[in-house]
């Protein structure tokens, strides 16, 4: 009985309802669970490139939708798939995407799927700037300090630092 009640409470958050932050609501409605009518002009390119790799396609779509919504200027993807990087460069040519192993100093958004040391990555980012991190997989050492918005899903974790925003946590796992 308790499991069913908990599922019903969390279901609202998975669809974006019950989310009080306007930014978090937009992330849920436009990036994580978009309507079927909502699409980007790179979706056909991604479907062609990730033919047969459903997980890679999901990760690439989430990455591009999130970057399109937040519009960071410098993105660091240390373990990036070349197909995703190419799609980002096609649709957002002004966005600087770095793929080297060392973190650049001007990074304001990190996307990682194989890094286990997320706390040190977060600490490297300037604490005075607004920044964000998209992590694929489950991480146990996510930083607690100075995270304004944390959205936790089944296969991803989104951390954002926004100046003047109260600390909020949402679990969008269905």
N, C-alpha and C positions, 0 to 999 in steps of 0.2 A: 504494500500500500504506500509506504513512504517513498519507494522508488518511483512509482507512477506519479505521485504528487510532485516530486523533484523534477521529473521529466517535463511535466506540464509547465512548471514555473520557468524552466530553462528554455523551453520551446519558443517562448515569446522573444527571448534575446537572440535566438538563432535567426529569426526573421527581421530583427532590427527593432521590434516593438518592445517597449520597456527600457530602451536605451535612452538615457537622458541627455547625453552629450551630443550636440549637433554633428561634431566631427566624427564621433564613433558611429552615429546613425548612418552618416553618409558612407563610411567605410564598409559597414555591414550591407547596406542596400545597393551600393554601386560596385563594390569590389568583391566581397565574400559571397554574397547571395544576390546577384543581379537578376532583374526580371529577364524573361526570355527575349523580350524585345530589345534589351540593352546589349549593344555590341560595339566593338571597335573595328576599325577598318583593317586591323592586322589579324583578326581572328581566322580568316581563311588561310593566311600565310602560316600561322601557328599550327592549324590543323594539318596542313600539308607537311610541315617540317616535323611535327611530332606524331606522324601517322603510326598508330600501334602503341604509343607510349602515353597512356591516359594520365598517369601521375605527372609526367613531365609537362604535358599540356595544361593540367590544372595549375601547377606551380607557375608556369610561364604566364598564363592568363591573370592569375592573382597578382603576380609581380608587376605586369604592365598596367593593370587597372589601378593598383595602389600608387604606382609612380605617376600615372596620369592624374590622379586625384590630388596628390600631395605636391607635385611639381618641385622636387628637390633639384639643386643645381649640380651637385657632385655626388655621384653614386659609386660605392665600392662594392664589387661583386667578386670576392677572391676565388670562389669555386663555381664561377658562372658557366652556364651552357652557352656555347657560341651562338646557337640559334636564338636564344632569348636576348642576348646582347645585340645581335643584328636587328632584331625586331624593335628594340628600344631605340637604337640609333636611327632606324628608318622613320619611326613615328614621332620621336622627340629629338631632333638633331641638335638642339641647343644644350641638351643635358649631357654633362660629361660623365662617362662611364669608365671606371678604372677596373681592370681585371687582374692586376699584378698581385703577388703574394703579400707584399708589404702594404699596410694601410696608408694611403696618402693623407697629408695633413689637412687638406681642404674638404674632407669628406663630411657630408651632412646626412647621408643615408647609407646604411649597410644592409646588404642582402646576403645571407649565408645559409648553407645547408649542411656543411660538413665541419664547421668550426665548433669545438666543444668549449672554448674559453670565451663565452659571450660577455662575462663580466669585465674582462680586461679590454675587449673591443669597445664596450660602452664607455669605459673610463678614458679611453684614448680620445674620444670625441670631446670637443670643447664644451665645458659645462655652461658657458654663457650663451651658446647658440641653440636654436631649435633644431632638433635632429630626430632621426628615427631609425628603426632596425626591424627587418623582416627576417625571421628565423624559421627554417623548415625543419620539422622533426621536433622531438620533445627535448627540452633542456631543463636541467635541474639547477643550474647556477645563474639564472637570469638575475640581473641587478635589481635591487630594490630602491636604491637611492635615485632621486631626481627623475623618476619615470612619471609622466603626467597621465598617460593613457596606455593601458595594457589590454590587449585583446588576445585571448587565448582560444585557439581552435584545436581540432583534432590533429592536424598535421602541420600547424604553423603557429607562430607566436609573433605578435606585432607590438613593438615598444615605441612610444613617441614621447619626446620631451617638448612641451610647449610652454612658453613663458606666460605666467599668469593663469594657467589652467590648473584646476584642482585635480588631485590624484584620483583616478577612476580605474576600475577593473571590470572587464566583461568576459564571460565565458560563452562562446558561440558554438560550442560542441553540441550537435543535435542529439 
